[in-house]
Amino acid sequence: MPTDLEELEKVFIDEAFEMLQLFDSRVLELEKDYTNTKAINEAFRAVHTMKGGAASMGYTTLEKISHAIEDLLDLVRSNKLVITKDMVSILLKCSGLIEKLLSNISNQTPISEDLENDINDSISAIKKYIGEDSQTQANYGKDENIIENKEVQTSVDVSRIVSDYISKGKKVFSLKFTFKEDSPLKELGILQVLSILKDAAEVIDSNPPIDEVYSKFFKNISVVISTDNIEKTLERVRIKDIVEEIQSTEIKGAIEQENKKDKSQPQEEETMKTAIIRIESNKIDSLMNSLGELVVTRSNINQNVSLISSLVNRVSEVYGDNVKDMKTIASEIIFAIKSGETREEVIVSLVDSLSENVEKLENLSSVVLDIKSKFEDLSNSIRLFNNISIELQEKITDLRLIPIDYLFSRLPRFVRETADMMGKEVNLIIKGQDTKLDKSVIDEVFDPIVHLIRNSIDHGIESKEERMKLGKSPKGNIIVEAFNEGNSVIIRVKDDGRGIDFEKIKKKGIEKGLIKDGIDYSKEQLLSLIFLPGFSTKDEVSNISGRGVGMDIVKAKVEKLRGSISISTSEGKGTVFLIKLPLTVAIMKVLMFDIKGIIFAVPVNSIEEAITIRKSDVTKFENRSIIKIRDEVIRIYSFREIYFDEVLDKEELDVLVCSYLGKKYAFSVDKFLGEEDIFIRPIDTTLVPPPGIVSATILGNGKIGYVIDIGNLISYLEKKGIA
């Protein structure tokens, strides 16, 4: 469980980031009007609040840069200093540095030397404005003998945990793995080793963190573990096809602090993530009311089940005893008649007994009616229970939804800095800030949007001189807009630049061997090349782009969120990127189907249509199975062949038609089972999962259903050369 200090840290980070957003927006207002007193005061209050929080929590680096900004703004608001464009640039640069600091604190990673130097340089620049000696400032708030305990907290925490383990008599070891780069398993192989290690020992710490290992290959990984049998543990993880070398050292005391980041590897900027969701009290009240209704309904269901059970038992007992008695009486009557015993009193007595039992059976009809009535009550209670559970699901989902302004408010500073670097003038227009999206989606989608905007500024927006020659406004425009569409959110990034040059894409594609010369490719096919790794139309590499790294990652990140991305462009008029994302990644609607007795599912937002065709409708063309739907030729695959290497022998085939990057693909299944909302969980990749299967769900009958990501599956088929 989190400690009180950890909870305070989460609250501080969340509030500090809010203050940073406020500071950013007010400084950008100052750029338009240097005399905006309200903006100056609000920027001052924001940085003052941040400084106070940093001081109370012990974040000295954050405190010192906030203090410097506060001193500058205090002089401005007291009319002792006048805001200039250069001053605004410094303040925005400081804002970016503070964001990196907050990311370090949030992710519990130490401050890099470069960041420390950038912060000191920025404070020196501020001190020049307020007349203090820059050399004195260089040591402002800094003591060489003091370690900033909060920003290297990860190392300190690990030392504390290790010391605690050792004090309890447990053995602790540091393992340094070197993995084979030519291993066919590579990343998945590392995950397999770490999974076995977690099973064989207690994993205390990992550098890099295990979460990062999911996304890329690391040659070297250090792990701190506790185990009573190190030899057995090493034997289990020493997999010769994956592991090149393991160095094991027993830790006798507290481990030395070390940088968690490998300096030899390029440092990636951490994405700031929301640690806390603020919830309105009326939403909590509404949730509690629904929960109360659920408890009452559950009680009603339990009572009705108990009553029905009691009535059924009563029917069983009465029916069983009466039938037994009636059989006995009937036998006695037959015996009496056959034996010549025809005395009236004997026969009458037996008939009376039979009549009594018949009456008892007749009385059972009222019990059956009671059972029917209780079943109706139970059915109503279950129906109400379902309605309340759906309502609860919607309310809980709504609690995770936060305005996308949390993301959008960070864009103006980024656009300004990037445009300045490129020597261009760009006007950013933001729409739909109140559109809500799942917290986890917002955390992950920031980087893709930033990359699209960077591309628009670098590739799309022309220089001021070029725009004026074309009769356009000197300032380029980028519109970032969010809006709801059904159960999805659309994020649109649009620019009014030069658009995409299809001839240039085609030329680059031919140069890289991605497409063949002499073939007439459609615009959609050429645009799909943009999302391939290493593809760039930029002739020169710059600090902004040109390395061919980015759009493939954008696509991968969006698809990881079960979303999709598309492009439309018009030469000379601009380009539009559309990102379609689900409201939440926890619950989704899927179409379920059976393959060889196992339940699979595909998200409905990936499906164009579900149809039934005859086996004879499938034809062969160049060794590929194809079908024709409304004059459109579509490649068809069999899920049974992909996952079980078996042919489905049926005259009628249930077929899913799915779309991916503007192209349609068909997949045959054994049998459609219908649509359903499911709660999904990512698959633990202890072993290599089947292609395209990235998550699973527990079905109502307790069985596991596997969710197929169509984009992931198509990528796999393309790599195999069968797409």
N, C-alpha and C positions, 0 to 999 in steps of 0.2 A: 504493500500500500504506500502511496506517496506520503512523505512527511509534511508537517506544517510548513517547513521552509520551502520544500518543493512546490507546494500549492501557492505560496507567496510569490515564488519566482515566476510561476505561470501567469499569475495575475499581473505582476509587474511587466512582463514581456508583452502581454496583450495590451495593457494600458499604454506602455511606451510606444508601441507601434501605432496606436490610435493617435497619440500626441505627434508622432512623426508625420503621419498622414495630414494632420491639421497644419503642422508647420510647413510641409511641402506646398500645400494648396495656397496658404497665405503668402509665402515667398513668391510663388508664381503670380499671384495677384499684384504683388509689389512691382514686378517686372513691367506690368501694364500701367501702373500708377504709383510712382515712388512716394507720393504724399498720402497714400491710403493709410490713415491713422488706425482704423479698425484692424486692418490686416497686420500692421506692425505690432499692435497690442496683443492680438491673438497668437501671433507667432512667438512673441516673447513669453506669454503665459504657457504655451505648449512646451517650449524648451525649458522653462523654469520648473514646470511639473516633472519633466523627464529628469532634470538634474537632481531634484530632491529625491526622487525614487531611486536613482542610481547611487546616490550617496548613502541612503539608508540600507541598500542591499549590498553595498561594498564593491560596486562596479566602478573602479577608479578611472579607468580610461574613458568610459562613457561619461562619467561625471565631469572630467576635465574639458572634453570637447563641448559638452553642453554648457559648461560654465563660460567658456570663451565666447560662444555664440550669444549667450545671455548678456554678457558684458557689452558686446557690440550693439545688440538690439536695445539695450537700456540707454545707450548714448543716442541712438536714433530716435527713440520715443521721447527723450528729454530735449530733442532739437539741438543736440550738440554735435550731431553727425548727420550727413545727408546720404540717403541710399543712392547707389550708382549701379550700373549694369554689371560691372566687375564684382561688386559686393554681392549682388544677387547670385552670380555664378559661383562664388566661394560658398555662400550659404547652401546652395543646392548640392555642391560637391560634398559639403559637410553632412548633408542629409543622407547622401548615398553611403558615406562612411559609417554613419550611425546605423543605417540599415544593416550593413555588414556586421557591425558589432553586435547588434541584436540577434542576428542569425548565429553568430559564434556563441553567444550566451544561451540561446535556445537549444542549439545542438551540442552544447557543452564541449566546444573545441577551443583550443588556445588561439590567441591573436597571432597572426603571422607577422614577421618582421616588416614586410612590405606595408601591411595595413597600419602598423604602429608608426612607420615613417610617414605615410600619407597623412595620418592624423596630426602628427607633430608639425608637418609642413603646412597643413591647413590652419592650425592654431597660430603658427608663426605669421601667416598671411593676415589673419584676423587681428593679431596684436599690432601689426604695422598700421592698421586703420585706427586703432585706439591709442597709439602712441607709446606702447610698452616695448621694451627691448626684446627683440626676438630671441636673443641668446638666453636671456633669463627664462623665457617661455619654454625653451626646448626641454627644460627639466620640470616644467609646470606639472604638478600633481604626480611626479614620477620619482620613485626612490629605487635605486639600483638594488638595494638590499631587500626590497619588498616584492614578493610574488603576488600577482593579482589572483587571489584564491578562487574567485568565482569563474574567471575565464579559462582557468586550467583545471576546472572542477572535476572533469572526467578522470584525469590522472590521480588527483587527490582522493576521489571516491574509490577508485580501484585499489589504491594503496591501503585505504582504510578497510576495505573488504578483505584484501589479502591478509592484513594484520589480524583481522577478526578470525579468519579461517585458521591461521597458524596458531593463534592463542587457544583455539579449541582443539588443538592436536591434529588438525587435518593437514595433509601434504598438498602443497601448491607447486605447480610447475609452469614454466614458460616454454611454449612450443613455437618454433619458427619453421613454418612450412615453405618449401620451394616446390612449385608445381610445374609440370611439364607443359611447355608452350605448344608442343606438337601433338598433344593428347587429342584424340578425336572427340572426347567428351568435353574437354575444356571447362567452361563455366559450370555446366551441370555436374561435371566430375568433382569440382571443388565443393559444390553444394552437397554432393553425396558424402564426401569426406567429413564435412562439418556436421552433417546430420548424424553420421555414425559417432563422431566425437561427442556430440550432445547426448547421445544414448549411452556412451561408455563412461562419461565423466561429467562433472559439473563445470560448465563453461562460465567463467567469471567475466572475461573481457576478450574482445577481438579487435585487431587493428589491421585492415579497415573493419568497421562494423559489419556484421553478417548481412544486414539489410542491403549494403552497397554491393555485396558480392553477387546479388541476384541480377544486377544490371550490366556487369562487365567482368572481364578476366583480370585477376591479379596474380602476378608471378610469385610474390611473397606475401604471406599472411602470418601475423603473430597472434597467438591465442594463449590466454592465461586460464589454466584449468585446475581443478582439485580432484584427485583420484587416489585411492589406496593402492592401486596396482598399475603403475605407469608402464611396465613392460607389456602387460596385456592390452592396455589402451593403445600403445604405439603399434602393437601387432595388428590391431583391428583397423587402424587408419592408414597403415603403410600399404597403399594400393599401388602396385608397381606401374600400372598404365597411366596413373594420374599424378602420383607424388614422386618428385625427383629426390628430395631430401627432407628429413625432419631433424632439427636440433632441439634437444630437450635439456632444460636446466631447472633444477629444483630451487625454488625461492625460499630462502631461510628467514628473510625479514621483509620489511615494506619495500615494494618495488620502486625503482627510480622513476621520477617523472620524465616523460618523453613526449615529444610532439606526436600527436595522434595522426597527423598527416605526413605522408612520405614526401619529403622535400624534392625528391628526384622526379616526382610526377607532377604534371600541371595541376594547379589548384583551381578547382571549379567553385564558382560562387554558390553558396548555399541559398536555397530558396526559403524565404521566410514563411513559416507555417503558423496557422492559427492554433494556439494551445487551448483557448477557452472560447466557448460559445455563450454569448449573453442571451438570456431568455427572459421575455416579458413575464411578469408574475401572473397575468391573466391566462397565459398559455399553460402554466403549471397548474393553475386552478382548474382549467378545462380538462387537463390530463387526469387530475385527481378525481374529477366528477365521473369521467368515463371509466376510470379504474373502479370507482365505487359501484357503478352500474354493472360492471363486469363481475364483481364479487357477488352481488345480489343474484345476478343471472346464473352464475355458477352454482350458487346455493339452491336455486330453483331446479336446476338440472339434476343435481345430486338427490334432492327430495323426490322428484318424479321418477328417477331411476330406482330409488329405494322402494317407492310405492308399487311401481310396476313389477319389480322383483318379488315383492310380497304377494301381490295378486296372482302372479304366474305360479308361485309355489302353492298357493291355495287351490288354484284350478287343478294343478297336477295332483295334489293330495286327494281332493274330493273326487275328481274324475277317476283316479286310479282305484280308490277304495270302492266307489259305487259300481264301477264296471266289474270288479272282482266279486262284489256281493250279488250283483244281478246274474252273473254267470253261475254262481252257486245255487241261487234260487231257481233259475231256469232248469238246471240239472236235477234239482229235487222234484220239480213239477213233472218233468219227463219220467223220472224214476217212479214217482207215485202212480202215474197213469199206466206205465208199463207193468207195474207190479199188481195192478187192480185195486190200488188204494184210491177209491173215489169218494171217500167221505167228504161231505161238503165243508166241514169246518177245517179240514186239512188243506183242501184246495184254496179256500177263501183266505186262510192265513198266509199261504205262500204268495197268492196274488196280491194281497195287501202289502206284503214286504217288497214285492217287485214294484208296486205302485209308489211306495215311499221313495225308493231309490230313483225312480224316474223323475219324481218331483224335485229331488235333490239336484239331478242333472239339469232340470229346467231352470233351477235357481242359478245355475252357473252362467246362464245367458246374461244375467245382470252384472256378474263379475267380468265377463268378457266385454260388456259395454263400458264398464269402469276402466278396464285396461285400454280400450280404444280411446276413451276420453283422456286418460293420462298420457297416452302416446301422442295425442294432438297437443297437449300441454308441453310435452317434452320437445316436440317438433318446433313449437313456437319459441320455446326457450333457446333451443339450438340456433334457430334463425336469428333471434335477438343477439345471442352470443356472437354469431358471425358478423352481424352488423356493427356491434360495438368493437370487435377486434379489428375490423376494417377501419373504423373511425380512429381507433388507437394507433393503428399502423400509419394512417395519414397524419395524425397529430405528431407522432414521434418523428416521422420523416420530416415534417415541417420544422421541428426543433433544430434539425441539422442544416436547414437551409439558411444561408446568410446572403445579404445583398452582394451582388457582384461588384459593387462600388468598392468593396474591400480590395479587390484586384485592380479595378480601373483607376482608382485614386493614385496608384503608384506609377501610372504611365506617363503623365505630363513631364515629370522630371527626366525620365528615360528618353522621351522623344526629343526634348530640348538638348540634352547632352549629346545624343547620337547625331542630331541634325547639325549641331555646332562642329562636331568632329568631321562631318562630311562637307562642311561649308555650304549647307543648304538651309533654306527657310521653310519650316513646316508648321502648319496649323493643325493641331489635334482637336477633333470634335468627338465628344463622348456622349453616347445616348443609351438609355435603358439601364442606368446605374442601379435602379431599384429591383431589377430582375434578380430573383433568388436562385441559388444553386447550392448543391450539397457542399458542405465545408471541405470534405476530402477532395472533391473535384476542383474546387477553387484553388486549393493548395497546389495541385498538380498541373493546372492548365496555364498558370502564369508564364512559365518559360516558353511554351509554344506560341502564345500570343506575342510575347516580346520578340521572338524570332521572326514572326510574320511582319511585325511593324519594322524591325530592323531591315528586313528584305525590301519592304516598301520604300523606306528612305533611301537605301543604297541602290537597289536595282530599278525601282519604279519612278520615284520623284526626280524630275529633271533639275538641273541647276537653274538658278534665278535667270541667268542670261538666256538659256535654252528655252525656258518657259515663256519668256517675253517674246522671243522670236516666233514661237508657235501661237502667240495670241492668248496665252494663258496668264492667270494672275501670277505675280512673282513668287508668291508663297504657295507651296504645295499643300494639299489637304489630305489628311488621313482621318477616316471616320471609323471609330470602333463602337459597335452597337451590339446590344444583347436584347433578346426578346424570347418569349415563350412560344412554342409550337407543339401543341398536344402535351405529351409527357416529356418533352425534350426542351432544351434551351439552345438557341442558335446564337453564336457569336460571329459577327460579321466584321471583317477588317477590309476596308475599301480605301483605295487611293485614286487620285486623279492624275497619275503619272503616265509614263509612255506605254504601259501595257507590256505584254510578253511577246517577244519576237519568235514566232514559230520556226522561221527559217534557221535562226541561230540555235534553237533547241535541237532541230533536226540535224544540223551540222555537227554539233557536239555529240549527239547520240551516235552518229555514224563514226566519228573519230574514236569514241570509246568502245565501239563494237556492240553497242546496246541495240541498235537497229540496223537494217540493211539499206544500202543505197538503191535507188530505183524503185522503191515501193511507195505508194501513195498512202501515208498514214493519216488517220483522222486527227483532229485537234485534241480530242480526249486522250488518244493514245500518246501523242507527243507530250501533253501536259503531265501524264502519269510518270514520265521520265524524271521530272523534277523531284519526285519522292524517292528516287533510287540513291543508295549510299554513294558518296563521292561525286555526284553530278552537280556541276555549276557552270553557268554560262559566262561567268566573270572571267575575263582574260588575265586580270592581275589580282594577286592576293593582297588584301588590305586588312587592317585591324578589325574591320566590320565583317567582311565576308570574302568569298572567293575560294575557300578551301574545300568546298563540296561537303561540308559537315553541317547538318542542320535540318533540312526539310525531311530527310528520312527519320530523324529523331522526333521531329514534330509529329509526323504521322504515327510513329510507334507509341508516343506518349498519349496521343488522342485515342488511338485504338485500345490502349491499355485501360482507358477510362470507359471503354465500350462505346466510343464515339466515332465519328467519321469526319473527314475533311474533304472539301471539293474546291475547285478553282474555276472562275470564269474571268475572261479578259477580253479587252477590246483595244486593238493597237491604237496608240495615240490618246486613248481616253482613260485607261487605268485598269486595275486588276481588283478582283474581289475574292477573298478567301472566306469560305463558310465552314465553321466548325459546329457540328451537331453533337450535343452531349446529353446524356440522360440526367434527369433531375437528381437522382440518387444512384449510387453504385451498389447499394446493399440489396435492394429489391428490384426485380425486373420481370417483365412479362415475356414469356417464352412460348414457343410451339414445341410440344413434347412429342417424341416418336420412339418407336421400338426398333432396335437393331439386334437381332439374334437374342432376344430375351432381355437385353440391357436397355435401360431408359437413357436417352440422350435428349438434348434440347438445344435450340438455336434462338437467340433473342429476336423478337418479332421486328425490331427496327432494322434487322439485317435482311429481312425476307421481303421479296417483291410479291410473291404469290405462292400458294400451295395448290398443286394440281394432281390429277390422276391421269396417267397416260397408258397406252398399250405398249407392250414390249416391242411390237413391230414398228412403233414410232421412233425407236432409237436406231440410228443408222451410223455407218462408219465413214469417216473421211480422213485420209492420211493417218490411219491408225488411231484416230480419236473418235470417241463416241459423241454424237451430236443429236440434238432434237430441234425441231422447228416449231416455234410458238408465235402465232400471228405474223408469219413471214420473217421472223427473227431467228437466226441460227445461234444456238447456245450450246456450249460444251457441257456434257453431262458426266458426272462421276457417281460412283456407288459408295455410300458410307460403309456398306458391308465389306466391299473390296479394300477400302482404305484402312479400316480398323481390324478386319479379320481375315483379309486375303481370301475371301470366298465370293462366289457369284450367287446373286439372288435369282432364283429360278421361279418367276411369277409372270403370269400373262398381263396382269395389271400392276402398274408401279405407282406408288405415291412419291411425288417429286416436289422438292423445295427449289424455288427459283430465288436466288440471293443476288445482291449487288455488292460490288466492292470496287472502289475507285472508278465508278461510272461504267463498269463492265458487269455483265450478268453471267452467273454460273448456276448450273442445276445439279442437284444431288438427290439420288433415289434413296428412300428409306424403306424399312420393312413394313411399317404401319404407322399412320398418324394417330396420336392419342389426344390431341386437343391443346388449347392454350391454357396457361396457368401462370399466376404470380408466384415467384419463388424467391427465397432468401439465399443469396449465393455466398460461398466461401472460396477463397483461392486455394488451389491444390498445393499441398506440401510436396515440393519436388525432391523428395528423398531419392527417388528413382526417376529416370527419364520418363516424363508423361507422354502419352500418345500425341501426335501432332494435332494442333488446333484446340486441344482441351486445356483450358487455363483455370477453370473453376468448377465447382460441383455444388450440389444441394441435397438436403435430406428430404425425401418425398413423404407424403402422408402415410404410406404403408411402412415407413422406416427404412426403405431401400435408398441407395444413392443414385442420383441422376447426374449425368455429366454434361456440362455446358460447353458447346463448341463455339469458338470464336472464328467466324468465317474468314476475316482478314488474316488471322494467324495461320489458318489452314491453307489459304490460297498462297501465302508467302512460302509455306513449306512445299507445296506442290510445284511452285515456280522454281525453287532451288533444286528440286528433284528433276526438273525439266519436263514435267507432265501437266503443267497448267496451260 
